[in-house]
Amino acid sequence: MENLKVLVVDDEPNIRDLLSASLRFQGHRVLTAANGNEAINQIVDNQPDVVLLDVMLPDISGFGVTKKIRSLGIDVPILFLTARDDTEDKVTGLTVGGDDYVTKPFSPKELISRVKALLRRNSSLGLGDEVLRIGPMQLDPITHRVTVSRQNQSDQFVNLGPTEFRLLQFFMSNPERVHSRSHLLDRVWGDQVYIEERTVDVHIKRLRGALAEVDCDPYVETVRGSGYRITKTPS
C-alpha cells in the first residue's frame, strides 16, 4: 500500500496542499491538477494508482472527467470529493464510473482511510488469478481482460471499470449462487468501505450495460427479494 502514485484534483489550492501533505506523509507520491483538463492529461500521461477527484471544477466537472477517461478504457480507481451530500449526486458519480465518494468537509485521516480501503479491495478479496469462464465469457484476472468468444465470430472485448470487473469476477467465481446486496458489499467492496446498499444496484446496472454490448447481459440475473447471481443457463 506504500509508494502509490495518487492524483489529487481540486481547484482550491489549500485543499490540494493539505491532501498532498497528508498523502506524502503516508509515503505516497502525489500528482496534482487544478481543473478537469489537467486531470485528464495527468491520468493519461502518468497513470496514477488512484484519483481523488473534486466534482465541482472550473472547466469540466469531475463527472465529465470520469466519463472521458472511462471512454478511453482507463480503469484507475476514482474517489469523488463533493461538497453536496445529495444521494442523486452520489448515484450519478457511481453511474459515470466512480468507485467511492467523500463529502466535504472531511478530515485528512478519514480520506486516507477511504483511499486505503479502496485500494485494499482487490488484494483482500482472495479471488485468485484463475481464468474464469461462463458461457462465451472468459475473465483473466492477470491481464484484467474480459473476452467474449463465439464460434465463427471474432473475439470481442468487454470494457469494464474496476468495480464492475471485481463484481463480474466474484460472480464468475461463484456461479449460480444468489448474493444479497450486503454480501456483495462485504465481498466486492470490502468491510472497511462505508457506502449504501443502493450502490450495488448502480454497479450491477453498469455491468449489465457493458455486457449488453456483447449480448451477455442475460447471464446476470436478479433474484427478486434476494439479490443477484450469474447463471450458466440464462433464460
C-alpha positions as CSV (number, residue, x, y, z in Angstrom):
1,M,0.0,0.0,0.0
2,E,3.0,2.3,0.2
3,N,4.6,4.4,-2.5
4,L,1.4,4.7,-4.6
5,K,1.0,7.4,-7.2
6,V,-2.0,9.5,-6.2
7,L,-3.5,12.2,-8.3
8,V,-5.3,15.0,-6.3
9,V,-7.7,17.1,-8.4
10,D,-9.2,20.2,-6.8
11,D,-9.4,23.8,-7.8
12,E,-8.8,25.0,-4.2
13,P,-5.0,25.3,-3.5
14,N,-5.5,24.8,0.2
15,I,-7.3,21.5,-0.2
16,R,-4.7,20.3,-2.7
17,D,-1.8,21.2,-0.4
18,L,-3.5,19.7,2.7
19,L,-4.2,16.4,0.9
20,S,-0.8,16.3,-0.8
21,A,1.0,16.7,2.6
22,S,-1.1,14.0,4.2
23,L,-0.5,11.6,1.4
24,R,3.2,12.2,1.2
25,F,3.4,11.7,5.0
26,Q,1.9,8.2,4.4
27,G,4.7,7.5,1.9
28,H,2.8,8.1,-1.4
29,R,3.9,10.0,-4.5
30,V,1.5,12.9,-5.3
31,L,0.4,14.5,-8.5
32,T,-1.9,17.5,-8.6
33,A,-4.3,19.1,-11.0
34,A,-6.4,22.3,-10.6
35,N,-9.0,21.6,-13.3
36,G,-10.6,18.8,-15.4
37,N,-8.4,19.1,-18.5
38,E,-5.2,19.0,-16.3
39,A,-6.7,15.9,-14.6
40,I,-7.3,14.1,-17.9
41,N,-3.8,14.8,-19.1
42,Q,-2.2,13.7,-15.8
43,I,-4.2,10.4,-15.9
44,V,-3.4,9.6,-19.5
45,D,0.3,10.6,-19.2
46,N,1.2,9.5,-15.7
47,Q,-1.1,6.5,-15.0
48,P,-1.8,7.2,-11.2
49,D,-2.8,4.3,-8.9
50,V,-5.8,6.2,-7.6
51,V,-7.5,9.6,-8.3
52,L,-9.1,11.9,-5.7
53,L,-11.4,14.0,-7.9
54,D,-13.4,17.0,-6.9
55,V,-16.8,17.1,-8.5
56,M,-17.1,20.9,-8.9
57,L,-14.2,22.0,-11.2
58,P,-14.0,25.2,-13.2
59,D,-13.9,23.7,-16.7
60,I,-15.1,20.1,-16.8
61,S,-16.9,18.6,-13.8
62,G,-15.5,15.6,-12.1
63,F,-18.3,13.5,-13.6
64,G,-17.2,14.7,-17.1
65,V,-13.6,13.8,-16.4
66,T,-14.6,10.3,-15.3
67,K,-16.8,9.8,-18.4
68,K,-13.8,10.8,-20.6
69,I,-11.2,8.6,-19.0
70,R,-13.6,5.6,-18.9
71,S,-14.4,6.1,-22.6
72,L,-10.6,5.8,-23.1
73,G,-10.6,2.4,-21.4
74,I,-8.7,3.7,-18.3
75,D,-9.9,1.8,-15.1
76,V,-8.0,3.7,-12.4
77,P,-10.0,3.8,-9.1
78,I,-11.7,7.2,-8.6
79,L,-12.8,8.6,-5.3
80,F,-15.0,11.7,-5.6
81,L,-14.7,14.7,-3.3
82,T,-18.0,16.5,-3.2
83,A,-19.5,19.4,-1.2
84,R,-23.0,18.1,-2.0
85,D,-24.4,15.5,0.3
86,D,-27.2,14.6,-2.1
87,T,-28.0,10.9,-2.8
88,E,-28.7,11.6,-6.5
89,D,-25.3,13.2,-6.9
90,K,-23.6,10.3,-5.3
91,V,-25.5,7.8,-7.5
92,T,-24.6,9.9,-10.6
93,G,-20.9,9.7,-9.6
94,L,-21.1,6.0,-9.3
95,T,-23.0,5.7,-12.5
96,V,-20.5,7.5,-14.6
97,G,-17.6,5.3,-13.3
98,G,-16.6,6.5,-9.8
99,D,-15.8,3.9,-7.1
100,D,-16.4,5.8,-3.9
101,Y,-17.1,9.3,-2.6
102,V,-16.3,11.5,0.4
103,T,-18.4,14.5,1.4
104,K,-16.7,17.8,2.2
105,P,-15.8,18.9,4.8
106,F,-13.7,15.8,5.6
107,S,-10.7,15.1,7.7
108,P,-7.4,14.0,6.0
109,K,-7.4,11.0,8.3
110,E,-10.9,9.9,7.1
111,L,-9.8,10.4,3.4
112,I,-6.6,8.4,3.8
113,S,-8.7,5.6,5.4
114,R,-11.1,5.6,2.4
115,V,-8.2,5.5,0.0
116,K,-6.6,2.6,1.8
117,A,-10.0,0.8,1.8
118,L,-10.5,1.5,-1.9
119,L,-7.0,0.1,-2.8
120,R,-7.4,-2.8,-0.4
121,R,-10.3,-4.3,-2.2
122,N,-8.5,-6.3,-4.9
123,S,-5.9,-7.6,-2.5
124,S,-8.4,-8.6,0.2
125,L,-11.0,-10.4,-1.9
126,G,-8.9,-13.6,-2.3
127,L,-10.4,-14.3,-5.7
128,G,-7.2,-15.6,-7.1
129,D,-5.6,-15.4,-10.5
130,E,-7.6,-18.3,-12.2
131,V,-9.0,-17.6,-15.6
132,L,-12.8,-17.9,-15.3
133,R,-15.4,-19.0,-17.9
134,I,-19.1,-18.6,-18.1
135,G,-20.9,-19.2,-21.4
136,P,-18.9,-17.3,-24.1
137,M,-17.2,-15.1,-21.5
138,Q,-13.7,-15.5,-20.3
139,L,-12.3,-13.4,-17.5
140,D,-8.5,-13.2,-17.0
141,P,-7.5,-11.5,-13.6
142,I,-3.9,-11.2,-14.7
143,T,-4.5,-9.2,-17.8
144,H,-7.7,-7.6,-16.4
145,R,-9.5,-8.5,-19.6
146,V,-12.9,-10.0,-20.3
147,T,-13.2,-11.7,-23.7
148,V,-16.3,-13.0,-25.4
149,S,-15.7,-15.8,-27.9
150,R,-18.3,-17.3,-30.2
151,Q,-18.0,-19.8,-32.9
152,N,-17.3,-18.3,-36.3
153,Q,-17.1,-14.8,-34.8
154,S,-14.1,-12.6,-33.9
155,D,-13.4,-12.2,-30.2
156,Q,-15.0,-9.2,-28.5
157,F,-13.6,-7.4,-25.5
158,V,-15.8,-6.0,-22.7
159,N,-14.8,-2.6,-21.4
160,L,-15.4,-2.7,-17.6
161,G,-14.4,-0.3,-14.8
162,P,-12.6,-1.7,-11.8
163,T,-15.7,-2.2,-9.7
164,E,-17.6,-3.9,-12.4
165,F,-14.6,-6.1,-13.1
166,R,-14.5,-7.2,-9.5
167,L,-18.2,-7.8,-9.5
168,L,-18.0,-10.0,-12.5
169,Q,-15.0,-11.8,-11.2
170,F,-16.8,-12.5,-7.9
171,F,-20.0,-13.7,-9.7
172,M,-18.0,-15.9,-12.1
173,S,-16.1,-17.4,-9.1
174,N,-19.4,-18.3,-7.5
175,P,-21.8,-19.3,-10.4
176,E,-25.5,-19.9,-9.7
177,R,-25.2,-18.7,-6.1
178,V,-27.5,-15.8,-5.1
179,H,-25.8,-12.9,-3.3
180,S,-27.6,-10.3,-1.3
181,R,-26.6,-6.6,-1.6
182,S,-25.0,-6.6,1.8
183,H,-23.0,-9.7,1.0
184,L,-21.7,-8.2,-2.3
185,L,-20.7,-5.0,-0.4
186,D,-18.6,-7.1,2.0
187,R,-17.0,-9.3,-0.6
188,V,-16.5,-6.9,-3.5
189,W,-16.2,-3.5,-1.8
190,G,-14.8,-4.8,1.5
191,D,-16.0,-4.4,5.0
192,Q,-13.9,-1.2,5.5
193,V,-15.9,0.8,2.9
194,Y,-18.9,2.7,4.2
195,I,-21.4,3.0,1.3
196,E,-25.1,2.4,0.8
197,E,-26.5,-0.9,-0.5
198,R,-28.1,1.1,-3.3
199,T,-24.5,1.4,-4.7
200,V,-24.7,-2.3,-5.6
201,D,-27.7,-1.7,-7.9
202,V,-25.9,1.1,-9.7
203,H,-22.8,-1.0,-10.4
204,I,-25.0,-4.0,-11.5
205,K,-26.7,-1.7,-14.0
206,R,-23.3,-0.6,-15.3
207,L,-22.1,-4.2,-15.5
208,R,-25.2,-5.2,-17.4
209,G,-24.9,-2.3,-19.7
210,A,-21.3,-3.3,-20.6
211,L,-22.3,-6.9,-21.1
212,A,-25.3,-5.9,-23.2
213,E,-22.9,-4.6,-25.9
214,V,-21.8,-8.2,-26.4
215,D,-25.2,-9.8,-25.8
216,C,-24.2,-11.3,-22.4
217,D,-26.3,-9.3,-20.0
218,P,-28.8,-12.1,-19.5
219,Y,-26.2,-14.1,-17.6
220,V,-26.5,-11.6,-14.7
221,E,-29.9,-12.3,-13.1
222,T,-31.9,-10.5,-10.5
223,V,-33.5,-12.9,-7.9
224,R,-36.5,-11.0,-6.6
225,G,-36.3,-10.3,-2.9
226,S,-32.8,-12.0,-2.6
227,G,-30.2,-10.3,-4.7
228,Y,-28.2,-11.2,-7.8
229,R,-26.4,-14.1,-9.4
230,I,-24.6,-15.2,-12.5
231,T,-26.0,-18.2,-14.3
232,K,-24.6,-20.7,-16.8
233,T,-28.0,-21.1,-18.4
234,P,-29.7,-17.7,-18.9
235,S,-33.4,-17.8,-19.8
